[in-house]
Amino acid sequence: MFKRLSIGFVFIALPLLAQESGAPEKPSVLLWQILNFVILAGLLGWMATKQGGPLLSARSKEIREGLAAGEKAKKEADARAAEVQAKLANLEKEIASMRVDARQERDREAERIRRETQTEIARIHVQAEHEIESAGKQARLEVQRAAAKLAVDLAEKKVRARMSPEIQAALLDGFINDLSGSGAGAGLPGRAMANAD
């Protein structure tokens, strides 16, 4: 578009420039030159307004949109850069906070494990005491049984050693009398044992 406008201007202006300035000009030629110049200027102004106005306004609009987009991108980049700077500034604080949190969590976990260990030790201690007590009772019962068995065995040996056929007969008679309900020979076994001593 601009190319056509330039070519048109050259063709119109060439006749004006082609005149030689050596001879004095007549007033009618000067009038025609002025008229030619006015026509040419009007034509150029009209073409510039008709063709150049929309072209310039479109180009101006593109430039404004480009500037607005660039400004928006710059603001976004500045905001992101400020955000990154803020994060970097707070990074050391966040790391320190994470270390403190981790240390506190470790201490809480150690305390929990210590409490559970103490509870388990106490439970095992109680269970061991019960088992020891139970084993002690069992051992005492076994000792008592063994002592009773030994006492019975010893008594049996003593009784057998002191038992004679006469005492056996007297005991048998007393037992039979007790069964029959007479009670007359009730004191006989005691006397027989006393005689045996």
C-alpha positions as CSV (number, residue, x, y, z in Angstrom):
1,M,0.0,0.0,0.0
2,F,2.7,2.4,1.0
3,K,4.7,1.3,-2.1
4,R,1.8,2.3,-4.5
5,L,1.4,5.6,-2.7
6,S,5.1,6.4,-3.1
7,I,5.1,5.4,-6.8
8,G,2.0,7.6,-7.4
9,F,3.7,10.6,-5.7
10,V,6.8,10.2,-7.9
11,F,4.8,10.1,-11.1
12,I,2.9,13.2,-10.2
13,A,5.9,15.2,-8.9
14,L,8.1,14.3,-11.9
15,P,6.6,16.8,-14.3
16,L,7.0,19.6,-11.7
17,L,10.6,18.7,-11.1
18,A,11.4,18.3,-14.8
19,Q,10.9,22.0,-15.6
20,E,14.0,23.9,-15.9
21,S,14.4,26.9,-13.8
22,G,16.4,28.9,-16.3
23,A,13.6,30.9,-18.0
24,P,11.2,33.2,-16.2
25,E,7.9,31.6,-15.7
26,K,4.7,33.0,-16.8
27,P,2.0,33.6,-14.2
28,S,-0.4,31.1,-15.8
29,V,2.3,28.3,-15.5
30,L,2.9,29.2,-11.9
31,L,-0.8,29.1,-11.3
32,W,-0.9,25.6,-12.9
33,Q,2.0,24.5,-10.8
34,I,0.3,25.7,-7.6
35,L,-2.9,24.1,-8.7
36,N,-1.1,20.9,-9.6
37,F,0.7,21.0,-6.2
38,V,-2.6,21.5,-4.4
39,I,-4.2,18.6,-6.3
40,L,-1.2,16.5,-5.7
41,A,-1.2,17.4,-1.9
42,G,-4.9,16.8,-1.7
43,L,-4.7,13.5,-3.4
44,L,-1.8,12.4,-1.2
45,G,-3.7,13.6,1.9
46,W,-6.8,11.8,0.8
47,M,-4.9,8.6,0.1
48,A,-2.9,8.9,3.4
49,T,-6.1,9.3,5.3
50,K,-8.0,6.6,3.5
51,Q,-5.3,4.0,3.4
52,G,-2.8,5.1,6.0
53,G,-5.3,5.9,8.8
54,P,-6.7,2.4,9.3
55,L,-3.2,1.0,8.7
56,L,-1.7,3.3,11.3
57,S,-4.5,2.7,13.8
58,A,-4.2,-1.1,13.3
59,R,-0.5,-0.9,13.8
60,S,-0.9,1.4,16.8
61,K,-3.4,-1.0,18.3
62,E,-1.0,-3.9,17.7
63,I,1.8,-1.9,19.4
64,R,-0.5,-1.0,22.4
65,E,-1.6,-4.7,22.7
66,G,2.1,-5.8,22.5
67,L,3.1,-3.2,25.2
68,A,0.2,-4.3,27.4
69,A,1.1,-8.0,27.0
70,G,4.7,-7.2,27.7
71,E,3.8,-5.1,30.8
72,K,1.5,-8.0,32.0
73,A,4.3,-10.6,31.4
74,K,6.7,-8.3,33.3
75,K,4.4,-7.9,36.2
76,E,3.8,-11.7,36.3
77,A,7.6,-12.3,36.1
78,D,8.2,-9.7,38.9
79,A,5.6,-11.4,41.1
80,R,7.1,-14.8,40.5
81,A,10.6,-13.5,41.2
82,A,9.3,-11.8,44.4
83,E,7.6,-15.1,45.4
84,V,10.8,-17.1,44.8
85,Q,12.8,-14.5,46.7
86,A,10.4,-14.7,49.6
87,K,10.6,-18.5,49.6
88,L,14.4,-18.4,49.5
89,A,14.4,-15.9,52.4
90,N,12.1,-18.2,54.4
91,L,13.9,-21.3,53.4
92,E,16.4,-21.2,56.3
93,K,13.5,-20.6,58.7
94,E,11.5,-23.5,57.2
95,I,14.6,-25.8,57.5
96,A,15.1,-24.7,61.1
97,S,11.4,-25.3,61.8
98,M,11.5,-28.7,60.2
99,R,14.6,-29.6,62.3
100,V,12.8,-28.5,65.4
101,D,9.7,-30.5,64.5
102,A,11.8,-33.6,63.7
103,R,13.7,-33.3,67.0
104,Q,10.4,-32.9,68.9
105,E,8.9,-35.9,67.0
106,R,12.0,-38.0,67.8
107,D,11.8,-37.0,71.5
108,R,8.1,-37.8,71.6
109,E,8.7,-41.2,70.0
110,A,11.6,-41.9,72.3
111,E,9.4,-41.0,75.3
112,R,6.6,-43.3,74.0
113,I,9.0,-46.2,73.5
114,R,10.5,-45.6,77.0
115,R,7.0,-45.6,78.6
116,E,6.0,-48.8,76.6
117,T,9.3,-50.4,77.7
118,Q,8.7,-49.5,81.4
119,T,5.1,-50.8,81.1
120,E,6.3,-54.0,79.5
121,I,9.1,-54.5,82.1
122,A,6.5,-53.9,84.9
123,R,4.1,-56.4,83.3
124,I,6.9,-59.0,82.9
125,H,8.0,-58.3,86.6
126,V,4.4,-58.9,87.8
127,Q,4.1,-62.0,85.7
128,A,7.4,-63.3,86.9
129,E,6.4,-62.7,90.5
130,H,3.1,-64.6,89.9
131,E,5.0,-67.4,88.3
132,I,7.6,-67.5,91.2
133,E,4.8,-67.5,93.7
134,S,2.9,-70.2,91.9
135,A,6.1,-72.2,91.6
136,G,6.8,-71.7,95.3
137,K,3.3,-72.9,96.2
138,Q,3.7,-75.8,93.9
139,A,7.1,-76.6,95.5
140,R,5.6,-76.3,99.0
141,L,2.8,-78.6,98.1
142,E,5.2,-81.1,96.7
143,V,7.4,-80.8,99.8
144,Q,4.4,-81.2,102.0
145,R,3.3,-84.3,100.0
146,A,6.8,-85.7,100.1
147,A,7.0,-85.0,103.9
148,A,3.5,-86.5,104.5
149,K,4.5,-89.6,102.4
150,L,7.8,-89.9,104.3
151,A,5.9,-89.4,107.6
152,V,3.3,-92.1,106.6
153,D,6.1,-94.4,105.5
154,L,8.0,-93.8,108.7
155,A,4.9,-94.3,110.8
156,E,4.1,-97.5,108.9
157,K,7.6,-98.8,109.5
158,K,7.4,-98.0,113.2
159,V,4.0,-99.6,113.4
160,R,5.1,-102.7,111.6
161,A,8.2,-102.9,113.7
162,R,6.1,-102.8,116.9
163,M,3.3,-104.9,115.6
164,S,3.3,-108.4,117.0
165,P,0.8,-111.2,116.3
166,E,-0.8,-110.7,119.8
167,I,-1.3,-106.9,119.1
168,Q,-2.7,-107.7,115.7
169,A,-5.2,-110.1,117.2
170,A,-6.2,-107.6,119.8
171,L,-6.7,-104.9,117.2
172,L,-8.7,-107.2,115.1
173,D,-11.0,-108.1,118.0
174,G,-11.4,-104.5,118.9
175,F,-12.3,-103.6,115.4
176,I,-14.9,-106.3,115.2
177,N,-16.4,-105.3,118.5
178,D,-16.6,-101.7,117.3
179,L,-18.4,-102.9,114.2
180,S,-20.8,-104.9,116.2
181,G,-21.5,-101.9,118.4
182,S,-20.7,-103.4,121.8
183,G,-17.8,-101.0,122.6
184,A,-16.5,-103.5,125.3
185,G,-13.1,-103.9,123.7
186,A,-12.8,-100.2,122.8
187,G,-9.8,-99.6,125.1
188,L,-8.0,-102.7,124.1
189,P,-6.1,-101.4,121.1
190,G,-4.7,-98.5,123.1
191,R,-3.6,-100.8,125.9
192,A,-2.1,-103.2,123.3
193,M,-0.1,-100.3,121.8
194,A,1.0,-99.2,125.3
195,N,2.1,-102.7,126.1
196,A,4.1,-102.9,122.9
197,D,6.0,-99.7,123.9
